[in-house]
């Protein structure tokens, strides 16, 4: 049983790493961007992971950068 949880933990770390890369590049992907199912998967991954603070700061930072870009045009 210990091996099982080790495999799950390793897989979770890989998924979290990929999600961080996606959020750094694209920001939060809403339902209109990726669909309801994918949006739910993103949310569930964040909700049940150790990256909640990181994701929040990425999201706020990206939204802020996009807002500033629209104000300076």
Secondary structure, 3 states (H helix, E strand, C coil): CHHHHHHHHHHHHHHHHHHHHHHHHHCCCCHHHHCHHHHHHHHHHHHCCCCHHHHHHHHHHHHHHHHHHHHHC
